[in-house]
Amino acid sequence: MAFPNSVNEQVTDAVTQSNVKVVGEAPAMAMGSIYQTMAHSTGILFQNAVSAQQQQNTLAQAAANMGVMQVYSVDTSADAGASEKIGQLGVADNLTSLLTILRSFQS
């Protein structure tokens, strides 16, 4: 038998049910907090990815700009002279000398 007390049994039942309700909802509240934290972290992850893509795009544009500037700054007359020297070397002469060297190794 329970100890006699001056509190109504309906009050103690209501308090007990309230405590059980709070304890029963705790896992759901914890999972909700975890889901909110994961969603926030994922949002920050995507923000960082977009920022990195924007920075890479800026770097790519700067590199392309530098490449164009280097192309335009080349002395065309020096390139023309080098191209002419390469053009004067005959492909047939190169192949003939290569065949001569290969035949010397065979014998």
C-alpha positions as CSV (number, residue, x, y, z in Angstrom):
1,M,0.0,0.0,0.0
2,A,1.2,3.5,-0.8
3,F,2.1,6.0,1.7
4,P,-0.7,8.4,2.5
5,N,-0.1,11.8,1.0
6,S,-2.1,15.0,0.6
7,V,-1.6,15.1,-3.2
8,N,-4.5,13.9,-5.4
9,E,-3.7,10.7,-7.3
10,Q,-4.9,12.4,-10.6
11,V,-2.2,15.0,-10.1
12,T,0.5,12.4,-9.6
13,D,-0.7,10.5,-12.7
14,A,-0.7,13.6,-14.8
15,V,2.9,14.5,-13.7
16,T,4.0,10.9,-14.3
17,Q,2.4,10.9,-17.8
18,S,4.0,14.3,-18.6
19,N,7.5,12.9,-17.6
20,V,6.9,9.8,-19.7
21,K,5.9,12.0,-22.6
22,V,9.1,14.1,-22.3
23,V,11.3,11.1,-22.0
24,G,9.6,9.5,-25.0
25,E,10.0,12.6,-27.2
26,A,13.7,13.0,-26.4
27,P,15.0,10.7,-29.1
28,A,12.9,12.4,-31.7
29,M,14.0,15.9,-30.6
30,A,17.7,14.7,-30.7
31,M,17.3,13.3,-34.2
32,G,15.6,16.6,-35.3
33,S,18.6,18.5,-33.9
34,I,21.0,16.2,-35.7
35,Y,19.1,16.6,-39.0
36,Q,19.1,20.4,-38.7
37,T,22.9,20.4,-38.0
38,M,23.5,18.1,-41.0
39,A,21.4,20.4,-43.3
40,H,23.3,23.4,-42.1
41,S,26.6,21.7,-42.7
42,T,25.6,20.6,-46.1
43,G,24.5,24.2,-47.0
44,I,27.9,25.5,-45.9
45,L,29.6,22.7,-48.0
46,F,27.7,23.8,-51.1
47,Q,28.5,27.5,-50.4
48,N,32.2,26.6,-50.2
49,A,32.0,24.6,-53.4
50,V,30.4,27.5,-55.3
51,S,33.0,29.8,-53.9
52,A,35.9,27.5,-55.0
53,Q,34.4,27.2,-58.5
54,Q,34.2,31.0,-58.8
55,Q,37.8,31.3,-57.8
56,Q,38.9,28.6,-60.2
57,N,36.9,30.4,-63.0
58,T,38.7,33.7,-62.2
59,L,42.1,31.9,-62.2
60,A,41.3,30.3,-65.6
61,Q,40.3,33.7,-67.1
62,A,43.5,35.2,-65.8
63,A,45.6,32.4,-67.2
64,A,43.9,32.7,-70.6
65,N,44.5,36.4,-70.5
66,M,48.2,35.9,-69.8
67,G,48.4,33.4,-72.6
68,V,46.9,35.8,-75.1
69,M,49.2,38.6,-73.9
70,Q,52.2,36.3,-74.4
71,V,51.0,35.4,-77.8
72,Y,50.7,39.0,-78.8
73,S,54.0,40.0,-77.3
74,V,56.1,37.5,-79.4
75,D,58.4,39.0,-82.0
76,T,56.9,37.8,-85.3
77,S,60.0,38.4,-87.4
78,A,62.1,36.1,-85.2
79,D,59.4,33.4,-85.5
80,A,59.3,33.8,-89.2
81,G,63.1,33.4,-89.5
82,A,62.9,30.2,-87.3
83,S,60.1,28.8,-89.4
84,E,62.0,29.5,-92.6
85,K,65.0,27.6,-91.2
86,I,62.9,24.7,-90.3
87,G,61.3,24.8,-93.7
88,Q,64.7,24.7,-95.4
89,L,65.6,21.4,-93.8
90,G,64.4,18.8,-96.3
91,V,62.4,15.9,-95.0
92,A,64.0,13.8,-97.7
93,D,67.5,14.6,-96.5
94,N,66.6,13.6,-93.0
95,L,65.1,10.3,-94.1
96,T,68.1,9.6,-96.3
97,S,70.5,10.2,-93.4
98,L,68.4,8.0,-91.1
99,L,68.3,5.2,-93.6
100,T,72.1,5.4,-94.0
101,I,72.6,5.1,-90.3
102,L,70.2,2.2,-90.0
103,R,72.1,0.3,-92.9
104,S,75.4,0.9,-91.1
105,F,74.0,-0.9,-88.1
106,Q,72.8,-3.9,-90.2
107,S,76.2,-4.7,-91.6
